[in-house]
Structure formats: structure tokens, C-alpha cells
Amino acid sequence: MLRKTLIMLATLLGLILASCSSPQAADDLPGSAAGQVSFRVAMVFPGSVNDKSWNEAGFAGLQRIESELDVETAYLQRVPSSDWEEALRSFASQGYSLIIAHGDQFSEPSKRVAPEFPQSKFVVVNGAYTASNLASVALFDEQVSFLAGVVAAKVSKTGKVGYIGGLEILPVIRNGKGFEQGARYVNPNIEVLATYLGDFNDANLGRQSTEDMAAQGVDVIYYYVDQAMTGIHQAARESQVKLIGCIFDQYRIAPDLILTSAIQDISKAIFEVAKAIKEGKFEGKAYLYGLESGAVALAPLRENVPAEVGEYVNQVQGEILSGKLVIERFEQ
């Protein structure tokens, strides 16, 4: 079983109080013997590891790290923003070899903490910075969200499609930009509405945004949220709007609504980076995984999508993989 680090704030406070802010020599780290430090991996999540979305996908990567690399792991979930920096610092002060922060929101905290602990490696999923012991790992979101946009434009009868994102941060924006690129590739005149909830988990906000889009004539929505999807599903069902899911193939959740899903298997990317680091191949750089890696992929098109749309999507994907069609990578 994955070693579970308690997530209660009292436990987090204990970890913080036990932490120190000065670099540690290898011989001083827990688990060291004659200078040999055991490889241990810790991960910090902003949300629940059972959210059926972003955090659960990252947790699957940590589970794979433990089972396939045979290493000790620990994690903290539902860590509030006020404690992000100290959560990272506490794991580093305990001598964890690799600390993974699951989300771009950890970019600034990791940038501050990493220099304090040169013996540890830090990886931020969708991170914004790199340094000698700090890397980022990301998926080429725009490639698969482009394909989602192609599907939406092909299926839409009103010529209006929508995108609902959680926080307005770079990875979420990238999904929206890719979706818009794909939709306009099919129909340059299509109307693409986009909104950001300011929250990944607020179902009421998800419901309201879906209702607002439906009232404006949107008949296909691609979303990139966590638990807010429950409100999106409810409103879509009532408004007869079709949906494109995110992260996982979400067809089982709402088979009457889901056309396809933009699968973003961040667990694969997280595992591959951890494997490279364990093998001593760490580089302080941005690791990027696209369609060619299999880490991003469009889920099977369901029965409510015409066969000719599937044929067209396969053609477009082939052009992306061959380099004939280049998808723009959005940078702020």
C-alpha cells in the first residue's frame, strides 16, 4: 500500500514545525548510510486524490512510482494555498530525494524552496520555472484539446461552442487556446465562448456557466475542471448540450452527454520523469510529452458522433504527428 501521510492540518503543522530552511548534507539526511541516500519520493496535491480528475491522475503516477520503481513514497492532499510552501519545505527537510508539486500554482513556492535544499530534486507539474534542482513536467495540452475543438466544431449545429476552465492559470488557458484553434481550423467563423470559474470544484459555478452558454446558443462544451463537472453535467443534461471531458475518458460518468474526452495521462509523464531522476538523469528543464508519447490522446468517439467525424479527426491527428500540421504552444 502507498504510504499515506496524514492530511489533517494538525499533521501538516507538525511537519512544518519539524522542518528547517537550511540545506542539508547527504550524510545528514534520513535513510543515509555512509553517504548513500535512499531514493524517496513525496508529492503535494492541492485537491483530493479521489477527485476523478486532475489530482487522481497525478496520484496514479505516484502509485506507479512506488510499485514499479520500488521506492518509498508519501503525499499530502487538499493542501490549502497558505501551506503550499511549507508542505514542500517539510518534505525536503525530511530528506526526500524527489518532491513533486502537482500543479502550476506551486511554481512560485517551489522556486523559493528549491534553493534551500540542493540535495533534493523538485518537479512541478505544469510548472513555470527551472533551475539546477528544479524541473517542470507538462503535457502538450494544445495538441489533444485541438482535436477536441475539431470534434466540437464538426458536431455543433449552432456554430457556437464553449470552453469552461477552472482557475485562469497557464495549463488551463492552454487547453482553452488549443480547443479554440481546433474549432477554428474546421470553421474559421465559428463562435467560441470561454469562461474561467476561478475554482476547479464549485459545482454551482459549473452549472451556472453551462446554463449561460446554453442560453447563448452553445451546443457543445469542452471543460477542464475537477468536481465542478457535476454541475456542468447537470445543466448540460437539462439544456441538451453535449460535452467533451478532460483528463480521463469520462464516458462512463455521463454516457448520454460525453462525445469524447481529451485524455491527459499526466501519471505517465510523472512516472517517466521520476524514473529518469532515480537513474541519475535529472535535468533542470521543462519536460514535455505530446501525442507521440501516448500521454495525451483523444478518447474513442462515442455513438453520438457521426463516423465521418471520426475519419476526419484521424486525418487531422495524422497530420499533427507527421509535422504537417503544427499546433501553436501558448506562452504568456
LINBEL-V150984 format. One record per residue. N is the residue number from 0. RES is the residue in one letter. D_FIRST is the distance of its C-alpha to the first C-alpha in whole Angstrom. Layout:
BEGIN
n: [N,N]
res: [RES,RES]
d_first: [D_FIRST,D_FIRST]
END
This chain:
BEGIN
n: [0,1,2,3,4,5,6,7,8,9,10,11,12,13,14,15,16,17,18,19,20,21,22,23,24,25,26,27,28,29,30,31,32,33,34,35,36,37,38,39,40,41,42,43,44,45,46,47,48,49,50,51,52,53,54,55,56,57,58,59,60,61,62,63,64,65,66,67,68,69,70,71,72,73,74,75,76,77,78,79,80,81,82,83,84,85,86,87,88,89,90,91,92,93,94,95,96,97,98,99,100,101,102,103,104,105,106,107,108,109,110,111,112,113,114,115,116,117,118,119,120,121,122,123,124,125,126,127,128,129,130,131,132,133,134,135,136,137,138,139,140,141,142,143,144,145,146,147,148,149,150,151,152,153,154,155,156,157,158,159,160,161,162,163,164,165,166,167,168,169,170,171,172,173,174,175,176,177,178,179,180,181,182,183,184,185,186,187,188,189,190,191,192,193,194,195,196,197,198,199,200,201,202,203,204,205,206,207,208,209,210,211,212,213,214,215,216,217,218,219,220,221,222,223,224,225,226,227,228,229,230,231,232,233,234,235,236,237,238,239,240,241,242,243,244,245,246,247,248,249,250,251,252,253,254,255,256,257,258,259,260,261,262,263,264,265,266,267,268,269,270,271,272,273,274,275,276,277,278,279,280,281,282,283,284,285,286,287,288,289,290,291,292,293,294,295,296,297,298,299,300,301,302,303,304,305,306,307,308,309,310,311,312,313,314,315,316,317,318,319,320,321,322,323,324,325,326,327,328,329,330,331]
res: [M,L,R,K,T,L,I,M,L,A,T,L,L,G,L,I,L,A,S,C,S,S,P,Q,A,A,D,D,L,P,G,S,A,A,G,Q,V,S,F,R,V,A,M,V,F,P,G,S,V,N,D,K,S,W,N,E,A,G,F,A,G,L,Q,R,I,E,S,E,L,D,V,E,T,A,Y,L,Q,R,V,P,S,S,D,W,E,E,A,L,R,S,F,A,S,Q,G,Y,S,L,I,I,A,H,G,D,Q,F,S,E,P,S,K,R,V,A,P,E,F,P,Q,S,K,F,V,V,V,N,G,A,Y,T,A,S,N,L,A,S,V,A,L,F,D,E,Q,V,S,F,L,A,G,V,V,A,A,K,V,S,K,T,G,K,V,G,Y,I,G,G,L,E,I,L,P,V,I,R,N,G,K,G,F,E,Q,G,A,R,Y,V,N,P,N,I,E,V,L,A,T,Y,L,G,D,F,N,D,A,N,L,G,R,Q,S,T,E,D,M,A,A,Q,G,V,D,V,I,Y,Y,Y,V,D,Q,A,M,T,G,I,H,Q,A,A,R,E,S,Q,V,K,L,I,G,C,I,F,D,Q,Y,R,I,A,P,D,L,I,L,T,S,A,I,Q,D,I,S,K,A,I,F,E,V,A,K,A,I,K,E,G,K,F,E,G,K,A,Y,L,Y,G,L,E,S,G,A,V,A,L,A,P,L,R,E,N,V,P,A,E,V,G,E,Y,V,N,Q,V,Q,G,E,I,L,S,G,K,L,V,I,E,R,F,E,Q]
d_first: [0,4,6,8,12,14,17,20,23,23,20,21,25,23,22,25,27,25,26,29,31,32,31,29,30,28,29,28,24,21,20,23,25,29,28,25,22,19,17,15,15,15,16,18,18,22,20,18,15,16,19,20,21,21,18,16,17,17,13,13,14,12,9,11,12,9,9,13,14,12,12,10,10,11,13,15,17,20,22,25,28,29,26,25,27,26,22,23,25,22,20,22,24,21,21,19,20,19,19,19,21,21,24,28,28,27,29,32,29,28,31,32,29,29,32,31,28,30,27,24,24,24,23,24,24,27,29,32,33,32,33,32,29,28,28,27,26,27,28,31,31,35,35,33,34,38,37,36,39,41,40,41,44,45,44,46,49,50,49,47,43,41,38,36,34,32,32,35,33,34,31,32,36,35,34,37,39,38,38,42,43,42,44,47,46,47,50,51,52,49,49,45,44,41,40,37,36,35,31,28,28,31,32,35,36,35,37,40,40,39,42,44,44,45,48,49,49,45,44,41,38,35,33,30,28,25,26,30,29,30,33,34,33,36,38,38,39,42,43,43,41,39,36,34,30,28,24,23,26,26,29,27,27,31,32,36,35,33,35,33,30,30,26,25,22,21,18,20,22,19,17,21,22,19,20,23,23,21,23,26,27,27,30,31,32,31,29,30,28,31,32,32,28,27,25,28,29,31,30,32,35,35,38,40,41,44,43,46,43,41,43,44,40,40,43,42,39,40,43,40,38,42,43,46,44,43,41,41,38,39,39,40]
END
